[in-house]
Amino acid sequence: MRHLMSPLDFDLDELDKVLDLANDIEKNPAKYAHACDGKIMATLFYEPSTRTRLSFESAMLRLGGKVLGFSSADSSSASKGESVADTIRVVSCYADICAMRHPKEGAPLVASMASQIPVINAGDGGHQHPTQTLTDLLTIRSMKGRLDNITIGLCGDLKFGRTVHSLIEALVRYEGVKFVLISPEELKVPDYIRDDVLKASGHEFEEVERLEEALPKLDLLYMTRVQKERFFNEEDYVRMKDFYVLDKTKMKLASPDMLVLHPLPRVNEIATEVDKDPRAAYFKQAQYGVYVRMALILTLLEVEVC
């Protein structure tokens, strides 16, 4: 039995197989429509989510399986004090695979150690979001044709943004990837990402504050929202939330083939006028999220489709 806690849980060969499977699912959805007949997925979401939870549910339903679960801690026995370990022990009796989101870093790992079924980390605090990272990698590979030799700008909340942390850790495994880290001083990447991942890997990176300065040199721009739920006070959030807004004027500074990605939801960091730009790939990215989660479910359940 295997779990997914981090995108690094797959080596590069295994990752390629998952992404190849996702591409095949995209091209041949009918081929996989009954691959998980009789299987049940539990979605245990201890904090709010729309895209991730519904994407997992859509993935399992498209594979012919069924879904059960809860969408907030208040509607689970956690509100009575039940531990994550006890919850997963019980859920293991009801389902074949589990996707868990939790505000506490490491909670899905604790669950995996007590589980009798595969557990997928669907986001734990400001730490990891591996299935979003797999989605990002599939989007980049499908639309750019490669995962190496790219310059990617990561913009916004680089301190608390778990999608950013996971993506950096995944991309440093590829040659020729250059990182431009765009954030205000208060939201710069944590030291462990800067020192233990970027510097340790030997990859080229720079930290800048102005988005306009970075745009002309990018193959990809990965925008993030400033996450209100990660701030300890309203005043700091209000001061930071409008620091970056990507609009049509700024897009004129970018190359004609630069892609704009965003894990969503957005607040106001990408103006809606950018949605019509052919370089805006974030809604396509959300669609790729279903395919990659379908591929992941099949992989962890060891279901083969001929």
Secondary structure, DSSP 8 states (H G I E B T S, - for coil): ---BSSGGGS-HHHHHHHHHHHHHHHH-GGGGTTTTTT-EEEEEESS--SHHHHHHHHHHHHTT-EEEEESSGGGSGGGGT--HHHHHHHHTTT-SEEEEEESSTTHHHHHHHH-SS-EEEEEETTTB-HHHHHHHHHHHHHHHS-SSS-EEEEES-TTT-HHHHHHHHHHTTSTT-EEEEE--GGG---HHHIIIIIIHHT--EEEES-HHHHGGG-SEEEE----GGG-SSHHHHHHHTTS--B-HHHHTTS-TT-EEE--S--SSSB-GGGGGSTTB-HHHHHHHHHHHHHHHHHHHTT----
